[in-house]
């Protein structure tokens, strides 16, 4: 499914890890997994970022969420962890 236009049958694999939406108005090129558009680690990252954004939105209310610098540092740590994990298995 194309995350830009939302059409499911338009995304085709061009090469290993390269996907293209064949929609008339979209024509976006995306990076993904070799055989599937979305990989397990990518889904984990999206879920983690969504959770951190939700926490950040709650940061404006006293007693809820975390401060902005704590969330940014946590996102950086997660990004480094994922980068290392991906490059270890290649």
N, CA, C and O atoms as a GROMACS GRO file, in nm:
protein
  360
    1UNK      N    1   0.084  -0.118   0.000
    1UNK     CA    2   0.000   0.000   0.000
    1UNK      C    3   0.089   0.124   0.000
    1UNK      O    4   0.183   0.134   0.079
    2UNK      N    5   0.059   0.216  -0.087
    2UNK     CA    6   0.136   0.340  -0.095
    2UNK      C    7   0.099   0.430   0.023
    2UNK      O    8  -0.019   0.459   0.045
    3UNK      N    9   0.199   0.474   0.098
    3UNK     CA   10   0.172   0.560   0.213
    3UNK      C   11   0.143   0.704   0.171
    3UNK      O   12   0.102   0.785   0.254
    4UNK      N   13   0.164   0.736   0.045
    4UNK     CA   14   0.139   0.871  -0.003
    4UNK      C   15  -0.001   0.887  -0.061
    4UNK      O   16  -0.073   0.980  -0.026
    5UNK      N   17  -0.041   0.795  -0.151
    5UNK     CA   18  -0.173   0.807  -0.214
    5UNK      C   19  -0.275   0.710  -0.155
    5UNK      O   20  -0.395   0.731  -0.174
    6UNK      N   21  -0.232   0.607  -0.083
    6UNK     CA   22  -0.322   0.514  -0.017
    6UNK      C   23  -0.374   0.400  -0.103
    6UNK      O   24  -0.458   0.323  -0.056
    7UNK      N   25  -0.328   0.388  -0.225
    7UNK     CA   26  -0.375   0.280  -0.311
    7UNK      C   27  -0.289   0.156  -0.290
    7UNK      O   28  -0.166   0.164  -0.288
    8UNK      N   29  -0.354   0.042  -0.274
    8UNK     CA   30  -0.284  -0.080  -0.236
    8UNK      C   31  -0.217  -0.151  -0.353
    8UNK      O   32  -0.107  -0.205  -0.337
    9UNK      N   33  -0.278  -0.152  -0.467
    9UNK     CA   34  -0.228  -0.234  -0.578
    9UNK      C   35  -0.132  -0.162  -0.671
    9UNK      O   36  -0.087  -0.220  -0.770
   10UNK      N   37  -0.100  -0.037  -0.642
   10UNK     CA   38  -0.015   0.040  -0.732
   10UNK      C   39   0.133   0.028  -0.703
   10UNK      O   40   0.215   0.065  -0.787
   11UNK      N   41   0.171  -0.022  -0.586
   11UNK     CA   42   0.312  -0.027  -0.549
   11UNK      C   43   0.375  -0.153  -0.605
   11UNK      O   44   0.329  -0.264  -0.580
   12UNK      N   45   0.481  -0.134  -0.682
   12UNK     CA   46   0.552  -0.246  -0.744
   12UNK      C   47   0.701  -0.240  -0.708
   12UNK      O   48   0.757  -0.132  -0.689
   13UNK      N   49   0.763  -0.356  -0.700
   13UNK     CA   50   0.905  -0.365  -0.670
   13UNK      C   51   0.985  -0.337  -0.796
   13UNK      O   52   0.965  -0.402  -0.899
   14UNK      N   53   1.077  -0.240  -0.788
   14UNK     CA   54   1.161  -0.204  -0.902
   14UNK      C   55   1.292  -0.284  -0.895
   14UNK      O   56   1.336  -0.341  -0.994
   15UNK      N   57   1.352  -0.286  -0.778
   15UNK     CA   58   1.475  -0.360  -0.752
   15UNK      C   59   1.475  -0.397  -0.604
   15UNK      O   60   1.380  -0.365  -0.532
   16UNK      N   61   1.579  -0.464  -0.559
   16UNK     CA   62   1.587  -0.504  -0.419
   16UNK      C   63   1.581  -0.384  -0.326
   16UNK      O   64   1.676  -0.306  -0.319
   17UNK      N   65   1.471  -0.368  -0.256
   17UNK     CA   66   1.456  -0.258  -0.161
   17UNK      C   67   1.404  -0.129  -0.220
   17UNK      O   68   1.389  -0.031  -0.147
   18UNK      N   69   1.378  -0.125  -0.351
   18UNK     CA   70   1.328  -0.004  -0.416
   18UNK      C   71   1.188  -0.033  -0.471
   18UNK      O   72   1.168  -0.127  -0.548
   19UNK      N   73   1.093   0.050  -0.429
   19UNK     CA   74   0.953   0.032  -0.465
   19UNK      C   75   0.900   0.159  -0.530
   19UNK      O   76   0.940   0.269  -0.492
   20UNK      N   77   0.810   0.144  -0.627
   20UNK     CA   78   0.755   0.260  -0.696
   20UNK      C   79   0.604   0.247  -0.705
   20UNK      O   80   0.550   0.141  -0.738
   21UNK      N   81   0.536   0.358  -0.675
   21UNK     CA   82   0.391   0.363  -0.689
   21UNK      C   83   0.359   0.398  -0.834
   21UNK      O   84   0.410   0.496  -0.888
   22UNK      N   85   0.275   0.317  -0.894
   22UNK     CA   86   0.239   0.337  -1.034
   22UNK      C   87   0.112   0.421  -1.050
   22UNK      O   88   0.056   0.426  -1.160
   23UNK      N   89   0.067   0.485  -0.943
   23UNK     CA   90  -0.053   0.569  -0.950
   23UNK      C   91  -0.033   0.685  -1.046
   23UNK      O   92   0.079   0.735  -1.062
   24UNK      N   93  -0.140   0.729  -1.110
   24UNK     CA   94  -0.131   0.836  -1.210
   24UNK      C   95  -0.081   0.967  -1.149
   24UNK      O   96  -0.005   1.039  -1.213
   25UNK      N   97  -0.124   0.997  -1.030
   25UNK     CA   98  -0.085   1.124  -0.969
   25UNK      C   99   0.030   1.111  -0.870
   25UNK      O  100   0.085   1.212  -0.827
   26UNK      N  101   0.067   0.988  -0.833
   26UNK     CA  102   0.165   0.968  -0.726
   26UNK      C  103   0.309   0.955  -0.780
   26UNK      O  104   0.390   1.046  -0.762
   27UNK      N  105   0.340   0.844  -0.844
   27UNK     CA  106   0.473   0.815  -0.899
   27UNK      C  107   0.587   0.832  -0.798
   27UNK      O  108   0.698   0.871  -0.835
   28UNK      N  109   0.561   0.804  -0.671
   28UNK     CA  110   0.664   0.816  -0.567
   28UNK      C  111   0.752   0.691  -0.568
   28UNK      O  112   0.705   0.580  -0.594
   29UNK      N  113   0.880   0.711  -0.540
   29UNK     CA  114   0.974   0.601  -0.524
   29UNK      C  115   1.008   0.591  -0.376
   29UNK      O  116   1.042   0.691  -0.312
   30UNK      N  117   0.998   0.469  -0.321
   30UNK     CA  118   1.016   0.448  -0.178
   30UNK      C  119   1.122   0.342  -0.153
   30UNK      O  120   1.146   0.254  -0.237
   31UNK      N  121   1.184   0.350  -0.038
   31UNK     CA  122   1.276   0.247   0.007
   31UNK      C  123   1.201   0.156   0.103
   31UNK      O  124   1.119   0.201   0.183
   32UNK      N  125   1.230   0.028   0.094
   32UNK     CA  126   1.164  -0.068   0.182
   32UNK      C  127   1.247  -0.192   0.195
   32UNK      O  128   1.369  -0.189   0.175
   33UNK      N  129   1.184  -0.300   0.228
   33UNK     CA  130   1.253  -0.427   0.239
   33UNK      C  131   1.280  -0.485   0.101
   33UNK      O  132   1.228  -0.436   0.001
   34UNK      N  133   1.359  -0.588   0.097
   34UNK     CA  134   1.394  -0.650  -0.032
   34UNK      C  135   1.272  -0.712  -0.099
   34UNK      O  136   1.251  -0.694  -0.219
   35UNK      N  137   1.192  -0.787  -0.022
   35UNK     CA  138   1.078  -0.856  -0.082
   35UNK      C  139   0.945  -0.802  -0.037
   35UNK      O  140   0.843  -0.829  -0.100
   36UNK      N  141   0.943  -0.725   0.071
   36UNK     CA  142   0.819  -0.662   0.118
   36UNK      C  143   0.845  -0.513   0.137
   36UNK      O  144   0.957  -0.473   0.169
   37UNK      N  145   0.742  -0.433   0.119
   37UNK     CA  146   0.760  -0.288   0.130
   37UNK      C  147   0.794  -0.247   0.273
   37UNK      O  148   0.880  -0.162   0.294
   38UNK      N  149   0.727  -0.306   0.370
   38UNK     CA  150   0.751  -0.270   0.509
   38UNK      C  151   0.822  -0.385   0.580
   38UNK      O  152   0.783  -0.500   0.566
   39UNK      N  153   0.925  -0.353   0.656
   39UNK     CA  154   0.998  -0.454   0.731
   39UNK      C  155   0.957  -0.450   0.878
   39UNK      O  156   0.894  -0.354   0.922
   40UNK      N  157   0.992  -0.553   0.951
   40UNK     CA  158   0.962  -0.558   1.093
   40UNK      C  159   1.023  -0.443   1.172
   40UNK      O  160   0.952  -0.378   1.249
   41UNK      N  161   1.154  -0.417   1.155
   41UNK     CA  162   1.214  -0.304   1.226
   41UNK      C  163   1.151  -0.170   1.189
   41UNK      O  164   1.141  -0.081   1.274
   42UNK      N  165   1.108  -0.154   1.065
   42UNK     CA  166   1.045  -0.028   1.024
   42UNK      C  167   0.912  -0.010   1.096
   42UNK      O  168   0.879   0.102   1.137
   43UNK      N  169   0.837  -0.117   1.112
   43UNK     CA  170   0.710  -0.109   1.186
   43UNK      C  171   0.735  -0.075   1.332
   43UNK      O  172   0.659   0.001   1.392
   44UNK      N  173   0.843  -0.130   1.389
   44UNK     CA  174   0.878  -0.099   1.528
   44UNK      C  175   0.913   0.048   1.543
   44UNK      O  176   0.872   0.112   1.639
   45UNK      N  177   0.988   0.101   1.447
   45UNK     CA  178   1.027   0.242   1.452
   45UNK      C  179   0.904   0.332   1.443
   45UNK      O  180   0.892   0.428   1.518
   46UNK      N  181   0.812   0.302   1.351
   46UNK     CA  182   0.692   0.382   1.337
   46UNK      C  183   0.609   0.381   1.466
   46UNK      O  184   0.558   0.484   1.508
   47UNK      N  185   0.596   0.263   1.527
   47UNK     CA  186   0.520   0.253   1.651
   47UNK      C  187   0.587   0.331   1.764
   47UNK      O  188   0.520   0.397   1.844
   48UNK      N  189   0.720   0.323   1.772
   48UNK     CA  190   0.794   0.394   1.876
   48UNK      C  191   0.784   0.544   1.859
   48UNK      O  192   0.763   0.616   1.956
   49UNK      N  193   0.798   0.591   1.737
   49UNK     CA  194   0.787   0.735   1.711
   49UNK      C  195   0.646   0.785   1.741
   49UNK      O  196   0.630   0.894   1.796
   50UNK      N  197   0.545   0.706   1.707
   50UNK     CA  198   0.407   0.745   1.739
   50UNK      C  199   0.387   0.753   1.890
   50UNK      O  200   0.322   0.844   1.940
   51UNK      N  201   0.444   0.657   1.962
   51UNK     CA  202   0.432   0.658   2.108
   51UNK      C  203   0.502   0.779   2.167
   51UNK      O  204   0.449   0.842   2.259
   52UNK      N  205   0.620   0.813   2.116
   52UNK     CA  206   0.695   0.927   2.167
   52UNK      C  207   0.625   1.059   2.134
   52UNK      O  208   0.627   1.152   2.215
   53UNK      N  209   0.563   1.067   2.016
   53UNK     CA  210   0.487   1.188   1.982
   53UNK      C  211   0.368   1.204   2.075
   53UNK      O  212   0.335   1.316   2.117
   54UNK      N  213   0.303   1.092   2.106
   54UNK     CA  214   0.189   1.098   2.197
   54UNK      C  215   0.234   1.145   2.335
   54UNK      O  216   0.165   1.223   2.400
   55UNK      N  217   0.350   1.097   2.380
   55UNK     CA  218   0.404   1.142   2.508
   55UNK      C  219   0.439   1.290   2.503
   55UNK      O  220   0.418   1.362   2.600
   56UNK      N  221   0.492   1.335   2.390
   56UNK     CA  222   0.531   1.475   2.377
   56UNK      C  223   0.409   1.565   2.380
   56UNK      O  224   0.414   1.674   2.437
   57UNK      N  225   0.300   1.523   2.321
   57UNK     CA  226   0.177   1.602   2.324
   57UNK      C  227   0.123   1.611   2.466
   57UNK      O  228   0.060   1.710   2.502
   58UNK      N  229   0.147   1.508   2.547
   58UNK     CA  230   0.105   1.510   2.686
   58UNK      C  231   0.201   1.588   2.774
   58UNK      O  232   0.171   1.610   2.891
   59UNK      N  233   0.317   1.630   2.719
   59UNK     CA  234   0.418   1.700   2.798
   59UNK      C  235   0.372   1.839   2.839
   59UNK      O  236   0.424   1.895   2.936
   60UNK      N  237   0.275   1.897   2.767
   60UNK     CA  238   0.227   2.030   2.801
   60UNK      C  239   0.141   2.032   2.927
   60UNK      O  240   0.123   2.137   2.988
   61UNK      N  241   0.088   1.916   2.964
   61UNK     CA  242   0.005   1.906   3.084
   61UNK      C  243   0.097   1.873   3.202
   61UNK      O  244   0.176   1.780   3.192
   62UNK      N  245   0.087   1.947   3.313
   62UNK     CA  246   0.174   1.919   3.427
   62UNK      C  247   0.156   1.776   3.477
   62UNK      O  248   0.044   1.729   3.498
   63UNK      N  249   0.269   1.708   3.495
   63UNK     CA  250   0.267   1.572   3.547
   63UNK      C  251   0.258   1.465   3.441
   63UNK      O  252   0.271   1.347   3.473
   64UNK      N  253   0.235   1.501   3.314
   64UNK     CA  254   0.225   1.402   3.207
   64UNK      C  255   0.340   1.419   3.110
   64UNK      O  256   0.390   1.529   3.089
   65UNK      N  257   0.381   1.310   3.051
   65UNK     CA  258   0.483   1.314   2.947
   65UNK      C  259   0.621   1.346   3.000
   65UNK      O  260   0.646   1.343   3.120
   66UNK      N  261   0.710   1.376   2.908
   66UNK     CA  262   0.848   1.408   2.940
   66UNK      C  263   0.884   1.540   2.877
   66UNK      O  264   0.810   1.592   2.793
   67UNK      N  265   0.998   1.594   2.917
   67UNK     CA  266   1.042   1.719   2.858
   67UNK      C  267   1.089   1.695   2.714
   67UNK      O  268   1.117   1.582   2.675
   68UNK      N  269   1.096   1.802   2.638
   68UNK     CA  270   1.130   1.793   2.496
   68UNK      C  271   1.269   1.733   2.475
   68UNK      O  272   1.287   1.651   2.385
   69UNK      N  273   1.367   1.774   2.555
   69UNK     CA  274   1.502   1.723   2.533
   69UNK      C  275   1.512   1.575   2.567
   69UNK      O  276   1.592   1.504   2.507
   70UNK      N  277   1.432   1.526   2.662
   70UNK     CA  278   1.433   1.384   2.694
   70UNK      C  279   1.376   1.302   2.578
   70UNK      O  280   1.429   1.196   2.545
   71UNK      N  281   1.269   1.352   2.515
   71UNK     CA  282   1.211   1.281   2.402
   71UNK      C  283   1.306   1.280   2.283
   71UNK      O  284   1.321   1.178   2.215
   72UNK      N  285   1.369   1.395   2.257
   72UNK     CA  286   1.463   1.401   2.145
   72UNK      C  287   1.580   1.308   2.167
   72UNK      O  288   1.623   1.240   2.074
   73UNK      N  289   1.632   1.303   2.289
   73UNK     CA  290   1.745   1.214   2.316
   73UNK      C  291   1.703   1.068   2.305
   73UNK      O  292   1.782   0.985   2.260
   74UNK      N  293   1.580   1.036   2.346
   74UNK     CA  294   1.533   0.898   2.334
   74UNK      C  295   1.516   0.860   2.187
   74UNK      O  296   1.548   0.747   2.149
   75UNK      N  297   1.467   0.951   2.104
   75UNK     CA  298   1.453   0.922   1.961
   75UNK      C  299   1.590   0.901   1.898
   75UNK      O  300   1.606   0.813   1.813
   76UNK      N  301   1.689   0.981   1.937
   76UNK     CA  302   1.825   0.965   1.883
   76UNK      C  303   1.882   0.830   1.922
   76UNK      O  304   1.943   0.763   1.840
   77UNK      N  305   1.864   0.789   2.046
   77UNK     CA  306   1.914   0.659   2.092
   77UNK      C  307   1.848   0.546   2.014
   77UNK      O  308   1.916   0.451   1.975
   78UNK      N  309   1.718   0.555   1.990
   78UNK     CA  310   1.648   0.452   1.914
   78UNK      C  311   1.699   0.448   1.771
   78UNK      O  312   1.719   0.340   1.716
   79UNK      N  313   1.720   0.564   1.710
   79UNK     CA  314   1.770   0.568   1.572
   79UNK      C  315   1.908   0.506   1.562
   79UNK      O  316   1.936   0.433   1.467
   80UNK      N  317   1.996   0.534   1.658
   80UNK     CA  318   2.131   0.476   1.657
   80UNK      C  319   2.122   0.325   1.675
   80UNK      O  320   2.194   0.251   1.608
   81UNK      N  321   2.035   0.279   1.765
   81UNK     CA  322   2.018   0.136   1.789
   81UNK      C  323   1.973   0.065   1.662
   81UNK      O  324   2.027  -0.040   1.627
   82UNK      N  325   1.876   0.122   1.593
   82UNK     CA  326   1.825   0.060   1.470
   82UNK      C  327   1.933   0.062   1.362
   82UNK      O  328   1.948  -0.036   1.289
   83UNK      N  329   2.008   0.170   1.352
   83UNK     CA  330   2.116   0.179   1.253
   83UNK      C  331   2.218   0.068   1.277
   83UNK      O  332   2.261   0.001   1.184
   84UNK      N  333   2.255   0.050   1.403
   84UNK     CA  334   2.355  -0.053   1.437
   84UNK      C  335   2.299  -0.192   1.408
   84UNK      O  336   2.368  -0.276   1.351
   85UNK      N  337   2.174  -0.217   1.445
   85UNK     CA  338   2.114  -0.349   1.422
   85UNK      C  339   2.105  -0.381   1.273
   85UNK      O  340   2.133  -0.494   1.233
   86UNK      N  341   2.068  -0.284   1.194
   86UNK     CA  342   2.056  -0.308   1.049
   86UNK      C  343   2.193  -0.337   0.989
   86UNK      O  344   2.205  -0.426   0.904
   87UNK      N  345   2.296  -0.266   1.031
   87UNK     CA  346   2.427  -0.284   0.971
   87UNK      C  347   2.500  -0.408   1.024
   87UNK      O  348   2.595  -0.454   0.960
   88UNK      N  349   2.459  -0.460   1.136
   88UNK     CA  350   2.520  -0.584   1.187
   88UNK      C  351   2.474  -0.701   1.102
   88UNK      O  352   2.552  -0.792   1.074
   89UNK      N  353   2.347  -0.702   1.061
   89UNK     CA  354   2.290  -0.815   0.989
   89UNK      C  355   2.314  -0.810   0.839
   89UNK      O  356   2.276  -0.903   0.767
   90UNK      N  357   2.375  -0.705   0.790
   90UNK     CA  358   2.400  -0.696   0.645
   90UNK      C  359   2.527  -0.769   0.610
   90UNK      O  360   2.566  -0.773   0.494
   0.00000   0.00000   0.00000
